Amino acid sequence: MNIISKELKEENIKTKNIDDGNDKVHVELVGLSKKYGEHYAVKNLNLKIKKGSFTCLLGPSGCGKTTTLRMISGFVNPTEGDVIISGVSQKDIPPHKRSTSMVFQEYALFPHMTVRDNISYGLKLKRISEMELKKRVDYILEFMNLTSMADRFPKFLSGGQQQRVALARSLVMEPEVLLMDEPLSNLDAKLRVKLRSELKEIQQRLGITTIYVTHDQEEALSISDYIAILDEGILQQFDSPWELYFNPKNKFVADFVGLNNFIPVKVEKVEKNYIAVKVADKTLKVENRYLVSNIKENMILSIRPESIKLNPPEETDNLIKGRVKVHNFLGSVVRYWVDIGAGSQDIIVDDHDPYRKSILSGEVNLKFESFGIKLFD
C-alpha cells in the first residue's frame, strides 16, 4: 500500500468493500499456540483472514486475543504453529521487519514531541529522505484531519485526537496489515461510538487488512466484516457478525454475543419442518431449519429478547403466559423480565413497539418467534 500515491488518493474517493469479489487470504494462522508453563494462552488457532477485511478477535478477558495479536506482530513468539502474511512465513522475522503496524491500547505518544514529530518518528528510524518523509507525513496529517494540530503536543489533545495521532503514526508506515489492541477502551462511551465509525470508514477507504482486539460485543458487531470468538485460548466460531448473532455454533457463543434467554425444554416430537418442545407446561412448535441436527430429549432452548413478542394481536400458536416482574425503559426499547413459572428463570423481552402507549404490567402473553431460536445440548 502506498498511502501517498496519486492513485490511492483517487481510489480513496471510492469506498472499498471486502465483498467486491476479493476472497484472497492475506493473513493465515496455522496451528498457532502459545504456552506459558503448563497453561495454553492460545491453543491450535487456525484462521484465514481475507485481504482488505476488518476482523475482530473477541472474547472475555484472558481468552488469548491480545496474545494472538502480539504473535502476529512478532512481539510474542509462538510455542507452536506459524503466522503467514501474503504467503510468507513470519518465523524468525522481528517485529520491525514485518509488514504490520500496531496501535496499542495506551497510545504511547511521546509527550515531548509534537503531533508531526510523533507521526514521523518511525519513518526517521527507517532513514528515508527528508523529502519523502515530509511528503508522507503531510499527506497522512491531511488524510486524518490533523493538519491544524501538527505542532501541538499530546497533552493539548483530547483522547479522540490522541487516538487519531496513534493511528496516523501506524498508517504512515504503510503496513500491509494494521493491528489494533483495544484502541478505544480508554475513551468515554459516546466518543467510542463516534470513533469506531471513523475507524471503519478509514479502513474501508484504504482497503487495509485490519485485525482488531476487543472485549466489547457491540463494538465488534458494528465494525467487523468477520469476528473470531475465543474462549480460554480456543477458537469457538469464526463468522460474519450476522451468523454469530443468529446462528451461534454453541452455547458459549450464544451467551457471549448479545443478550439471550436459555430455557430448559423437553423435546416431544421431531418432524421434518418443526420440533415440538415443552416450555413451562406449554408445547411450542419451532421451525427445524434454525436448530441443531443432534436432537436429544432434554435440551436448552435459546431465544433472543427481540424474538419474543408481547401480547401479540390475534395470535393463538406458540403463546406462553407470564407475569411482568421488572421493566427498564431504555428509550428506543422497553426491556421486561417476565416470570413464566415452572421454576424457569425470568425471560428477558425487548419491546420495540412504537405504538404502545404505556408500560405493561401484570399478566402478559409471550409469542416465541422461530427466528432467533436455537437448541443446544
N, C-alpha and C positions, 0 to 999 in steps of 0.2 A: 504494500500500500504506500503510495506517495502522496501524502497529505497536501503538499504544496503545489502539486502539478496542476496545470490549467485544466487537464482532462477531468481530474477529480472535482475541481471547483464546479465544472459544468455538470458533472454527474451528481453532485450533492443536491442539485435542484430537484432531482427525482428521488422519491423515497424508494429505497430498496426493500425487497421482501423475500424471505427465505423460501416462500412458496412459488417463486418465479421459475421453478424447474431446476433449481440448484440443489442437488442431492449429494454433492461431493463431500466426503468425510474429510474434515480438516484436522481435528484432534481426536486421537483414539487412545483410550486407556485399556491396556491389555493385562488382565490378571493383576491389577495394581494392588499392592498390600503394603501396610506399614505396621510393624510390630514393635512395641515397647515392652521389653521383658517377655512375659507370657501373654500380654494383652494386645489384641489387634485393634488399632485405631481405625484402620481401613482393611477390609479383607476381600481379596479376589474381585476387585471392581473392574467391570468391563463396560465401557461406554464408547459410542461413536457419535461425535458431535459434528454437525453439518457446518460447512463453510458459510459464514455470514449470519449464523444463528445466534440468538440470545438464549443461553442455557443457564438455569438456576440450579445450584446444589442446595437442597432444602432438607431440613431435619432439626430435631431437638439439639440442645447443647450437648456436645460430646459425641455426636454421631459420626464425626470424621470428615465433615465437609471442608473445614479450613485446612486440615491435613492434606486432603486431596488437592486443594488449590495450590498449596505450597509444594507438593510433589510435581505438579505441572510446571510451576515456575522454576523449580530447581533448588529452592531453599530447604527442602527436606528430601533426603534420598530414600527411595522405596526399599523395603525389605525384599520384595519380590515384584515381578512384573515390569512394565515399561510404559512410558509416555511417548506417543508418536505424533509429531506435528508435520503436516504436509508430507507424510510418508517417510519422515526421517526420525529414527530413534533418538531420544534425548539423553540416553545413558552417557554419563561422563561429560556432558555439556554443562558448564557452570551457568548460573542464573544470568549473568551479564552478557552471555553469548547466545542465549536462547531468543527466539523471535517472539517473546512475550513481554508484557509490561504489567506491573501490579499496582493497583490502587488499594491502599490499606485502610482499615477501619479508623486508625489515627492517621490523619493526613500527613503528618511528619514534615510539614513545611519548615524550611529554615527561617527562624524568626528574624535573623539579621539580614536576610536577603529580600529584595523587592519581588513582586509577582513575576516580573520579567526574568530576574536572576534565578528564581526558583524553577521556572519552566525551562530555562536554558541550561541548567546545571548538568543534566545528563548528556546533553549534546557536547558540552565543553569537555567532558571526560572522553568522548569519542574523538576529540581533536579534529572536528570538521572545520572548514574555513569560516572566517568571520562573516563573509557574505552569505554563505549557505545557512549559517546559524541564524542570522538576523532574519533572513527570508522565511525560514520555518517558524521561528518564534512569532514574528509579526502576523503570519497567516493564522496560527493557532490562537493567538490573542483575539483576532477579529472573529474567527470561527466560534469561539467560546464566549463572545461578547465580554471580553475582559480588557479591551484596549484602554478604556478610560481608567482602569485600575493598575496599569502596568507598573507604575512607580510607587505603589503603596506597599507597606509592609503587612505581613499576615495579621498582626494584632489589630489593624484597622479594617479588617474584612469580617463580614458576617460568616456564620457557619456554612451557609449555602455557597457563598463566594469562595470560601476556602476549599470546599468540595470541588468546585469547578476548576480551581487552580491545580489541585491534585490530579484531576482527570486530564487537564491540558498537559501537565508535565509528563503523563504517561503517553498520551496520544502523539506528542511532538516527536517521540522516539520512533514513530511509525512501526509499531509492533504488528505482527500477523495476528496475535491473539491478545485480547485485553482481559486481564484477570482482576476481579473486584471482590474484596473481602469485607462485606457488610459496610459499605462506604456511607450509608445514610443513617446508621444506627444511633449516632450521637446528636441527630437533629430532632426538633420537635415534630409532632405528628403531621401538622398541616404542611410544613416545609418538606417533609419526606415525600408526601403525595405529589407535590409540585415538582420536586427534583427527580423523582423516579420517572415521571413523564418526559422530562428533559433528557434524561439518560437514554431512554428508549428511542427518542427522536434522533439524538446524536448517533446512536448505534446504527439505526436504520439508514441515516444519511451517509455514513461512512461505509456501511456494509461490513463492519469488522466483526469477526468471530469473538463473542464475549461470553465468559464464564463467570458467574456472579454467585457469591455465597450469601445466604440469608437464612434466618430462622422465622421470618415473617411470612406466613402463608399468603396473606392478601397481597403483599408486595410481589411475591413470586408469581402468583396467578395473573397479576395485572401487567407485568412487563415481559414475561417469558414466552419464547416460542416452544421451549421444552423445559421440563423440570425432572431432575433426578432426586428422588426421595431416599435418604439414607437413615438407617437406624442401627446403632451400635456397629458402625463401620460396614454394614452390609446394604447393598442396593435393594430397595423394596419395589420400586417401579420407576421406569423412565418413559415419560409420555408427554403429550401435549397437556396444557392446563385443563382443557375440556375433558379429556379422557380421565385424568386423575380425579377430577371432581365428580363426574357422573359414572365413571366405570373403574373405581378403585379395585386393585387386584387382591387386596387382603384387608383385614380389619384395621391394621395399623394405619394404612394409607387413608382409609375411610374416616378414621378417627382424627388423624393429624391434619388433614386438609379440610378446613371449614368446619361448621357445626354439623353434627349428625346425631340421630337417635338410634340407640341399639336396644332392640326389644327381643327377649327370648320367645321363640314361637315353636309350635309343633306342626310339622308337615302332615297334612291329612290326605292329600291327593296330588299326583303329578300327572298332568296332561300335556299334550304337545304344545299348546298355546298358553297355558296358565298353570300355576301351582296354587293349591288351596292351603292356607296356613291358618292356624288358630291363634288369635291375638285377643287376650282379655275376654275369653269366652265367646268371641265373635270370629266366624270364619270369613276370611278375606281371600279374594281371587287376585293373584298378582301375575302380570304378564311374564312368561318364561324367558323372553328374549333379554331381559336385564339381569338375569340371575346366573348363578354358577351351575355347572353341569353335575357336580358331585353332591347330590341332594341326600341328606340324611333325615331321620325322624325329628331330631331336636337341633334347631339351628338358631342363629342370631339374624334378625331382620334389621337392616339399617335403612333409614329414610331421612332425607334432608328436611329441615324445618319448612322450607318453602314448597315442599312437595305434599304438604298436608293442608287441606282447605278447611276453614272454619265455617260451620253452618252453611254448607253449600245449598243452593236453591234446588228443590225438586230432585234430590238425589236419594236413591234407596240402596244402591250397591256400595259395598266396602265402607260402610259407616260404623264408627265406633263412638259410643257415648263417653263423655268425660266431664270433669269439673275444673274450671279455671282456678288455680291456686295463686299465681303471681303473674303480673304483667310488667313489661318495661316499654315505655314509649320512646322510640328511637328516631322520631321524625318521619322518615320515609317508610318505616315499618314499625308495627307493634309486635313485640315478642311475648308469647304466652308460655307458661308452664302449666300443663294440663295433666291432671291425675286421671288415668283410665282404669284404675283399680286392679284387681287380681294380683296385687303385690308387685306390679311393674313400676319402674322408675317413672318420674314425671316426663311427659312428652313435650319437647320444645317445638313450638309452632310459630312461624313468621307470617304475620298477616299483612299483605301488601295492598289490600282492598282500599282504593282511594275513595270509594263511595260510602264506606262505613262511617256512620255519624258519631259513634260513641265506642268506648272501650267495653269489650264483652266481659261478662262475669257469670258465675253460676254454671248451670248445665249447658254444654255445647255438644254439637256433633262434629266429628272429625272424619274427613274423607281422605283416605290414603290414595294418592295418585300413583300410578305404576311407574311413571318417570321419576328416577332418583332412588328407586328401591333396589337393594342388593341383599342376598342371603350369604351368610358366612358360617363356616363350620364352628 
